Amino acid sequence: MKPFALRLCPALLAGLILALPALRANDAPAAADADTELREFAELIHDLTRFAGALPKIALINASPEEVARPEFNRALARLRRLGTVQLYAFPDDGSPARPLNILPPDYPEELRQLNIPGEAYLIGLIGVEGNVEAVHVAGATRREFAVSAALAYVRWEFQPAVVANERVPVLVFQTIAFKAVPPAGTE
């Protein structure tokens, strides 16, 4: 049986995806439902305890030393260790790390795009043995809107699974997703 976080996340994501057309059509009741589902999704992706519950007892970290040292990821790893539900290990040098195959760019939140506000979201994803994102945690973001948009895109990414000793293994992958502001035409 899948952990609670894995059962809930796809259900929220599916509901949110179904509600987005109504949200864009300015249908007030559907928009309110979509807003509620979006808030629930935002709470879910920020809940480290739920994310930890989705992890195997032993997890390999498929990240560069620079990524691990980044404050957002470093704090999340320290909190994961304090929870004590998972043992974290560096990915072995002789293994084949997970690599993204199908990267879907996130939607730039429209209000932030119009205001030309850049930002980043820092995600930790559990990549399963089939190369799917099985769980995601937002380790940090410059704005909450970037976190939600990045996570919505990230859960649809596909990866080449990680391989250690000729066996596919689940891994934690760190991902920084940048939202670059683009100056209006003719202002450069």
C-alpha positions as CSV (number, residue, x, y, z in Angstrom):
1,M,0.0,0.0,0.0
2,K,1.3,3.4,-0.9
3,P,2.1,5.9,1.9
4,F,-0.6,8.5,2.6
5,A,1.4,11.3,0.8
6,L,1.7,9.3,-2.4
7,R,-2.1,8.6,-2.4
8,L,-3.0,12.2,-1.6
9,C,-0.7,14.0,-4.0
10,P,-1.9,12.5,-7.3
11,A,-5.5,13.0,-6.1
12,L,-4.9,16.7,-5.4
13,L,-2.9,17.1,-8.6
14,A,-5.6,15.5,-10.7
15,G,-8.3,17.6,-9.1
16,L,-6.2,20.7,-9.6
17,I,-5.6,19.9,-13.3
18,L,-9.3,19.3,-13.8
19,A,-10.1,22.6,-12.1
20,L,-7.7,24.8,-14.0
21,P,-9.9,25.4,-17.1
22,A,-12.7,26.6,-14.9
23,L,-10.3,28.9,-13.0
24,R,-9.1,30.4,-16.3
25,A,-12.8,30.9,-17.4
26,N,-13.5,33.0,-14.2
27,D,-16.2,30.6,-13.1
28,A,-16.5,31.8,-9.5
29,P,-17.6,28.5,-7.7
30,A,-15.2,26.4,-9.7
31,A,-12.5,29.0,-9.1
32,A,-13.1,28.9,-5.4
33,D,-12.8,25.1,-5.5
34,A,-9.6,25.3,-7.5
35,D,-8.2,27.9,-5.1
36,T,-8.9,25.5,-2.2
37,E,-7.2,22.6,-4.0
38,L,-4.3,24.8,-4.9
39,R,-3.9,25.8,-1.2
40,E,-4.1,22.1,-0.2
41,F,-1.5,21.2,-2.8
42,A,0.8,24.1,-1.5
43,E,0.4,22.8,2.0
44,L,1.2,19.2,0.9
45,I,4.4,20.1,-1.0
46,H,5.7,22.1,2.0
47,D,5.0,19.4,4.6
48,L,8.3,17.7,5.2
49,T,6.9,15.1,7.6
50,R,4.5,13.9,4.9
51,F,7.3,13.8,2.4
52,A,9.5,11.8,4.8
53,G,6.6,9.3,5.1
54,A,6.8,8.7,1.4
55,L,10.5,7.9,1.4
56,P,12.0,4.4,1.7
57,K,13.9,3.7,5.0
58,I,17.2,4.2,3.2
59,A,17.5,6.9,0.5
60,L,20.3,7.8,-1.8
61,I,20.9,11.5,-2.5
62,N,21.4,12.1,-6.3
63,A,22.8,15.6,-6.0
64,S,26.1,17.4,-6.5
65,P,28.0,18.7,-3.4
66,E,27.1,22.2,-4.5
67,E,23.4,21.4,-4.4
68,V,23.6,19.7,-1.1
69,A,25.5,22.7,0.3
70,R,22.8,25.1,-0.9
71,P,21.1,26.5,2.3
72,E,17.6,25.5,1.2
73,F,18.5,21.9,0.6
74,N,20.9,21.7,3.5
75,R,18.2,22.8,5.9
76,A,15.7,20.3,4.5
77,L,18.2,17.5,4.8
78,A,19.0,18.4,8.4
79,R,15.3,18.4,9.2
80,L,14.9,15.0,7.5
81,R,17.7,13.6,9.5
82,R,16.2,14.9,12.7
83,L,12.9,13.3,11.9
84,G,14.8,10.0,12.0
85,T,12.4,8.2,9.6
86,V,15.0,7.8,6.8
87,Q,18.7,7.2,6.6
88,L,20.3,9.4,3.9
89,Y,23.4,8.4,1.9
90,A,25.4,10.0,-0.9
91,F,24.9,8.4,-4.3
92,P,27.8,6.0,-5.0
93,D,30.4,7.1,-7.6
94,D,30.1,3.9,-9.5
95,G,26.3,4.2,-9.9
96,S,24.3,5.8,-12.8
97,P,22.4,8.8,-11.4
98,A,18.8,9.6,-12.3
99,R,18.7,12.1,-15.2
100,P,15.7,14.1,-16.4
101,L,14.4,12.9,-19.8
102,N,11.2,14.9,-20.2
103,I,11.3,18.3,-18.6
104,L,8.1,20.3,-18.6
105,P,8.7,24.0,-17.9
106,P,6.5,25.5,-15.1
107,D,3.9,28.1,-15.8
108,Y,5.2,31.5,-14.8
109,P,2.6,32.9,-12.4
110,E,0.9,35.6,-14.5
111,E,0.9,38.4,-11.9
112,L,4.6,37.9,-11.3
113,R,5.3,37.8,-15.0
114,Q,3.5,41.1,-15.5
115,L,5.5,42.6,-12.7
116,N,8.6,41.2,-14.2
117,I,9.6,39.5,-10.9
118,P,12.2,36.7,-11.2
119,G,12.6,33.9,-8.7
120,E,13.5,30.3,-7.9
121,A,12.0,27.2,-6.3
122,Y,14.1,24.5,-4.7
123,L,12.6,21.0,-4.9
124,I,13.5,17.6,-3.6
125,G,11.9,14.8,-5.6
126,L,11.7,11.1,-4.9
127,I,12.4,9.5,-8.2
128,G,11.2,5.9,-8.3
129,V,12.6,2.9,-10.0
130,E,10.4,3.6,-13.1
131,G,11.7,7.1,-13.4
132,N,8.6,8.9,-12.2
133,V,8.4,11.6,-9.5
134,E,6.8,9.8,-6.7
135,A,6.8,12.6,-4.1
136,V,8.0,16.2,-4.0
137,H,9.0,18.6,-1.3
138,V,9.6,22.3,-1.6
139,A,12.8,23.0,0.3
140,G,12.4,26.7,-0.4
141,A,11.3,29.3,-2.9
142,T,11.7,33.0,-3.4
143,R,7.9,33.3,-3.6
144,R,5.1,30.8,-2.7
145,E,3.6,31.1,-6.2
146,F,6.9,29.9,-7.7
147,A,7.0,26.9,-5.4
148,V,3.5,25.8,-6.4
149,S,4.0,26.3,-10.1
150,A,7.4,24.5,-10.1
151,A,6.0,21.6,-8.1
152,L,3.0,21.2,-10.5
153,A,5.4,21.0,-13.4
154,Y,8.0,18.8,-11.6
155,V,5.6,16.0,-10.7
156,R,5.1,15.4,-14.4
157,W,8.8,15.1,-15.3
158,E,10.2,11.8,-16.4
159,F,13.6,10.5,-15.5
160,Q,16.1,7.9,-16.5
161,P,16.0,5.8,-13.3
162,A,19.1,5.7,-11.1
163,V,21.0,2.4,-11.2
164,V,23.4,1.0,-8.6
165,A,25.0,-2.5,-9.0
166,N,22.9,-3.1,-12.1
167,E,19.6,-2.5,-10.2
168,R,17.3,0.5,-10.5
169,V,17.0,2.3,-7.2
170,P,14.8,5.2,-5.9
171,V,16.8,8.4,-5.2
172,L,16.3,11.9,-3.9
173,V,17.0,14.5,-6.7
174,F,17.5,18.1,-5.9
175,Q,16.2,20.5,-8.5
176,T,16.4,24.3,-8.7
177,I,13.8,25.7,-11.0
178,A,14.4,29.3,-12.1
179,F,11.8,31.8,-13.2
180,K,13.6,34.5,-15.3
181,A,12.1,37.9,-15.7
182,V,12.0,39.1,-19.3
183,P,12.1,42.8,-19.8
184,P,9.3,44.1,-22.1
185,A,10.2,44.5,-25.7
186,G,12.2,47.6,-26.6
187,T,13.4,48.3,-23.0
188,E,16.8,46.8,-23.3
